[in-house]
């Protein structure tokens, strides 16, 4: 039994509206809501969620002061508001931090509007999974090199007129858990499910399993729906923003545009990256809730691909420097050039990688613009810089390639 089977149809349709019997905007004192009233949530797209509220203020003067403090102190979390709502099915949703904007104020009340980032509720009942696990739904689905395909047959009067094969299923054994990827013919969604273990734990698991996908595919991959199942028929269920794909991002992918390489190495690299991410610890020895440094580097490359070539060159140069410092911890003032030369001697990098980094880094960091359309020489340097980043990344995950890092084609 999957918890999100109950929610996928209700929350994934776009656009959709959730009517609310009561909304509560809670200010910094938490003693009583600053505003109360009915309203609705508008889920306009995969990335945009708004709310509208017909509110009554507990105290109009205090409410105006709190709204003013929220605008004046945008970085002071204690001066911001939290939105909580109850829909007409009796489900309570926490909408997180928001900044309500008054549209009208009259003796009949306030009309408030605002944006929210996500919705979360606590689910309980027989339809909630009884396994301690995670469930993620990515929508729309994206391509993965799965070992099993789905065959869809279309027929009329028992006569087959079409058959179509599509991505189906893949299972990966890692972190003492079985991570399953699969699609369903009835929806444009990719599912990921995994039971927790002593190594794959709440509340980190749902973040960890996504990070290798962003590194390998060079895309902003985040789940649309998430269920964190606690194993006692209770779960936290989220609706989260899902960012669209960028076209042709081989430059931001560890595997580039090599589809043969994708099929050959993808799941081994996925498991190795996940192992590295899960074993990373904070300064005080706790698991990391924030993205791994390598994931953050690749996220920056993804963003930089949407800017100018100069921005991309600066980002690639900085990422390469950051990866070298991860591989060879050193004094911040130490010259990276010397470490790159050492890595060339160790056959980890090529001489062309080091030369390209030196030229590009020094030119762009000192204000020399690159050609907006790309010259042959600049394109070669850019290619060597991308290759340098991929080589450093593979070296960093090398210690995590082991017996546990293997993909299987087990049917779900």
C-alpha positions in Angstrom: 0.0 0.0 0.0 1.3 3.4 -1.0 0.3 6.5 0.9 0.5 8.8 -2.1 -2.0 6.8 -4.1 -4.6 8.6 -2.0 -3.2 12.0 -2.8 -1.8 12.0 -6.3 -5.1 12.5 -8.2 -6.3 15.2 -5.8 -3.1 17.3 -5.7 -1.4 16.7 -9.0 -4.1 18.2 -11.3 -3.3 21.7 -12.6 -4.7 24.2 -12.1 -6.6 23.3 -8.9 -8.2 25.0 -6.0 -8.5 23.9 -2.4 -11.4 25.7 -0.6 -10.8 26.3 3.1 -13.4 26.5 5.8 -10.9 28.4 8.0 -7.5 30.0 7.5 -5.3 31.2 10.3 -2.4 33.7 9.8 -0.2 33.4 12.9 2.1 36.2 13.9 5.2 36.2 16.0 3.5 36.0 19.4 1.9 32.6 18.6 -0.7 33.2 21.3 -3.6 33.8 18.9 -3.9 34.2 15.1 -3.4 37.7 13.7 -6.1 36.9 11.1 -8.8 34.3 10.8 -11.3 33.6 8.1 -12.3 31.4 5.1 -10.5 31.4 1.8 -8.9 29.2 -0.8 -5.6 28.0 -2.1 -4.9 28.3 -5.9 -2.3 25.8 -7.2 -1.8 27.6 -10.5 1.2 25.7 -11.8 3.9 23.2 -10.7 5.8 26.1 -9.2 3.2 28.7 -8.2 0.8 28.5 -5.2 -1.2 31.5 -4.0 -3.8 32.0 -1.3 -6.8 34.3 -0.9 -8.4 34.9 2.5 -11.4 36.8 3.7 -10.1 37.7 7.1 -11.0 39.2 10.4 -8.1 40.7 12.5 -7.9 39.9 16.2 -6.9 43.6 16.6 -6.7 45.8 13.5 -4.1 48.1 15.0 -1.8 45.2 16.0 -2.3 43.5 12.7 -1.2 46.7 10.8 1.9 46.9 13.0 2.8 43.2 12.5 2.4 43.6 8.7 4.7 46.6 8.8 7.3 44.8 10.8 7.2 41.8 8.3 7.9 44.2 5.3 10.6 46.1 7.1 12.5 43.1 8.4 12.3 40.5 5.6 15.3 38.5 7.0 14.0 38.4 10.6 12.0 35.2 10.7 10.4 36.1 14.0 8.6 39.0 12.3 7.1 36.9 9.6 3.8 35.0 9.4 2.8 31.3 9.2 -0.4 30.2 7.3 -2.4 27.3 8.6 -5.7 26.2 7.0 -8.4 23.6 7.3 -10.2 22.5 4.2 -13.8 21.4 3.9 -12.8 17.8 4.3 -11.4 18.6 7.7 -7.8 18.2 6.7 -5.4 20.7 8.3 -2.6 22.0 6.2 0.5 23.9 7.2 1.5 26.3 4.5 4.7 27.5 6.1 6.1 31.1 6.1 4.3 33.7 4.1 3.8 37.5 3.9 0.2 38.4 3.4 -0.6 41.4 1.3 -3.8 43.4 2.2 -5.9 44.1 -0.9 -8.8 45.9 0.9 -9.6 46.8 4.5 -13.1 47.7 5.5 -15.5 47.5 8.4 -16.5 44.1 7.0 -12.9 42.7 7.3 -9.7 42.2 5.3 -9.0 40.7 1.9 -5.6 39.2 2.1 -3.5 37.5 -0.7 -0.1 36.0 -0.7 2.2 33.3 -2.0 3.2 30.0 -0.3 6.0 27.5 -1.2 4.4 24.2 -0.1 1.6 22.4 1.7 2.1 19.7 4.4 -0.4 17.7 6.4 -0.2 14.9 8.9 -2.0 11.8 7.5 -3.3 8.9 9.4 -5.5 5.9 8.7 -5.7 2.5 7.1 -4.7 3.9 3.7 -1.4 5.2 5.1 1.6 2.8 4.6 2.5 0.7 7.6 6.2 0.7 6.6 8.8 3.2 7.7 9.6 4.6 4.2 9.6 7.4 1.8 7.5 7.9 -1.4 8.3 10.6 -4.0 6.3 11.5 -7.1 8.1 13.5 -9.8 5.7 15.2 -12.2 6.2 15.5 -15.1 8.3 12.4 -15.3 11.8 12.5 -16.8 13.9 9.9 -18.6 16.0 7.4 -16.7 17.8 4.3 -18.1 15.6 1.7 -16.5 16.2 -2.0 -17.0 12.5 -2.9 -17.3 10.0 -1.5 -19.8 6.3 -1.0 -19.8 4.4 -2.3 -22.8 1.2 -0.5 -23.6 -1.1 -2.2 -26.2 -4.0 -0.4 -27.9 -6.7 -2.5 -29.6 -10.1 -2.2 -31.1 -12.5 -5.2 -31.0 -9.6 -7.4 -29.9 -7.5 -6.3 -32.9 -4.2 -4.8 -31.9 -3.5 -1.5 -33.6 -0.6 -0.2 -31.7 2.0 -1.2 -29.1 4.4 1.2 -27.3 7.3 0.6 -25.0 8.2 3.1 -22.3 10.4 3.5 -19.2 9.3 1.0 -16.6 11.1 -0.1 -13.5 14.5 0.0 -11.8 15.7 -1.1 -8.4 18.9 -0.1 -6.7 20.3 -1.7 -3.5 22.2 0.9 -1.4 22.3 2.0 2.2 20.8 -1.3 3.4 17.6 -0.3 1.5 15.9 -1.1 -1.8 15.2 2.1 -3.8 12.6 1.6 -6.5 11.9 3.8 -9.5 8.9 3.1 -11.6 6.3 4.7 -13.9 2.6 4.0 -14.3 0.9 4.1 -17.7 -2.1 6.0 -16.2 -0.2 9.1 -15.2 2.7 11.4 -16.3 4.6 10.7 -13.2 7.8 9.0 -12.0 7.7 7.3 -8.6 10.5 6.6 -6.1 9.9 4.5 -3.0 12.3 3.2 -0.4 12.0 1.7 3.1 14.2 3.4 5.7 17.2 1.6 7.3 19.8 2.5 9.9 21.7 4.3 7.1 18.7 5.8 5.1 16.9 7.6 7.8 14.1 10.2 8.4 14.0 13.2 7.9 17.0 13.2 5.5 16.1 10.3 3.2 13.7 12.2 0.9 16.4 14.8 0.2 19.3 12.5 -0.2 17.7 10.2 -2.9 17.1 13.2 -5.2 20.6 14.8 -5.1 22.4 12.2 -7.3 19.7 12.7 -10.0 20.5 16.4 -10.2 24.2 15.7 -10.5 23.8 12.9 -13.1 21.2 14.5 -15.2 22.2 18.2 -14.8 18.6 19.2 -14.1 16.7 20.9 -11.2 15.0 17.6 -10.1 12.7 17.9 -7.1 9.6 15.8 -6.2 6.2 17.2 -6.6 4.6 15.0 -3.9 6.4 13.5 -0.8 5.2 11.1 1.8 7.3 10.5 4.9 5.8 7.3 6.4 6.7 6.6 10.0 5.6 2.9 10.0 2.6 3.3 12.4 0.0 4.3 9.8 0.9 8.0 10.1 2.8 10.1 7.6 3.6 13.6 6.7 2.5 14.4 3.1 3.8 17.4 1.1 2.9 19.2 -2.0 6.1 20.9 -3.1 7.1 23.2 -6.1 8.3 21.2 -9.1 10.7 23.2 -11.3 10.7 22.7 -15.0 13.5 21.1 -17.0 16.0 23.1 -19.0 16.8 22.0 -22.5 20.1 20.4 -23.5 22.0 20.6 -20.2 24.8 18.1 -21.0 27.2 20.7 -19.8 25.7 20.5 -16.2 25.6 16.7 -16.1 28.2 14.4 -14.8 27.6 12.0 -17.7 27.1 14.7 -20.4 25.3 13.8 -23.6 26.7 10.3 -23.7 23.5 8.1 -23.7 25.5 4.9 -24.0 27.5 6.0 -20.9 24.2 6.8 -19.2 22.9 3.3 -19.6 26.2 1.7 -18.6 27.2 3.7 -15.5 24.1 5.5 -14.4 23.0 3.3 -11.5 26.4 2.5 -10.2 27.2 6.2 -10.1 23.7 6.9 -8.5 24.4 4.5 -5.7 28.0 5.8 -5.1 26.8 9.4 -5.0 24.0 8.5 -2.6 26.4 6.7 -0.4 28.7 9.7 -0.3 25.8 12.1 0.4 24.4 10.0 3.3 27.8 9.5 4.9 28.6 13.3 4.9 28.4 14.8 8.3 28.0 18.3 9.7 30.8 19.9 11.9 29.1 18.5 15.0 28.8 15.0 13.6 25.2 14.9 12.5 23.8 13.9 9.2 23.4 16.7 6.7 19.9 18.0 5.9 21.2 20.6 3.5 22.5 19.5 0.0 26.0 18.1 -0.2 28.7 20.5 -1.4 29.0 18.6 -4.7 25.3 18.9 -5.3 25.4 22.6 -4.6 28.2 23.0 -7.1 26.2 21.2 -9.8 23.1 23.2 -8.9 25.1 26.4 -9.6 26.3 25.1 -13.0 22.6 24.3 -13.9 21.6 27.9 -13.1 24.7 29.3 -14.9 23.7 27.6 -18.1 20.8 30.0 -18.3 23.0 33.0 -18.3 25.8 34.4 -20.5 28.9 32.4 -21.5 31.0 34.7 -19.3 28.8 33.8 -16.3 29.1 30.1 -17.2 32.9 30.3 -17.5 33.2 32.0 -14.1 30.9 29.4 -12.5 32.8 26.5 -14.0 36.1 27.9 -12.9 34.8 28.4 -9.3 33.2 25.0 -9.2 36.5 23.4 -10.3 38.3 25.2 -7.5 35.7 24.1 -5.0 36.0 20.5 -6.0 39.8 20.6 -5.8 39.5 21.9 -2.2 37.2 19.0 -1.4 39.6 16.6 -2.8 42.7 18.1 -1.3 41.9 20.1 1.8 44.3 23.0 1.9 44.9 26.5 3.1 42.4 28.8 1.5 45.3 31.0 0.3 47.0 28.1 -1.4 47.4 28.2 -5.2 45.0 25.9 -6.8 47.3 25.8 -9.9 49.8 23.8 -7.9 47.2 21.2 -6.8 46.0 20.9 -10.4 49.5 20.2 -11.6 49.8 17.5 -8.9 46.6 15.9 -10.1 47.9 15.9 -13.6 51.0 14.0 -12.4 48.7 11.5 -10.7 46.8 10.9 -14.0 43.6 12.1 -12.4 43.5 15.2 -14.7 44.9 15.8 -18.1 47.4 18.6 -18.9 44.8 20.2 -21.1 42.4 20.4 -18.1 44.9 22.3 -16.1 45.9 24.7 -18.9 42.2 25.5 -19.7 41.4 26.2 -16.0 44.4 28.5 -15.7 43.6 30.5 -18.8 39.8 30.8 -18.3 40.0 31.5 -14.6 42.5 34.3 -14.8 40.9 35.9 -17.8 37.2 35.9 -16.6 38.1 36.7 -13.0 40.0 39.8 -14.2 37.2 41.2 -16.2 38.1 39.9 -19.7 34.9 39.1 -21.6 34.4 36.0 -23.6 32.8 35.9 -27.0 28.9 35.6 -26.6 28.7 33.3 -29.6 31.8 31.2 -28.8 35.1 31.0 -30.8 36.7 27.6 -31.6 39.5 28.2 -29.0 37.0 29.3 -26.3 34.8 26.2 -27.0 37.8 23.9 -26.6 38.7 25.5 -23.3 35.2 25.3 -22.1 35.0 21.6 -23.1 38.3 20.9 -21.1 36.9 22.8 -18.1 33.8 20.7 -18.1 35.9 17.5 -18.5 38.0 18.7 -15.5 34.9 19.0 -13.3 33.7 15.5 -14.2 37.1 14.0 -13.6 37.3 15.6 -10.1 33.7 14.5 -9.3 34.4 10.9 -10.2 37.6 11.0 -8.1 35.7 12.3 -5.1 33.1 9.5 -5.3 35.6 6.8 -6.0 35.9 5.7 -2.4 32.1 5.0 -2.3 32.0 2.5 -5.2 31.7 -0.9 -3.6 29.6 -4.1 -3.3 26.6 -2.2 -2.1 26.6 0.2 -5.0 24.9 -1.9 -7.6 21.7 -1.7 -9.6 19.3 -4.6 -10.1 16.5 -5.3 -12.5 14.1 -6.8 -10.0 10.5 -6.4 -10.9 8.4 -4.5 -8.4 
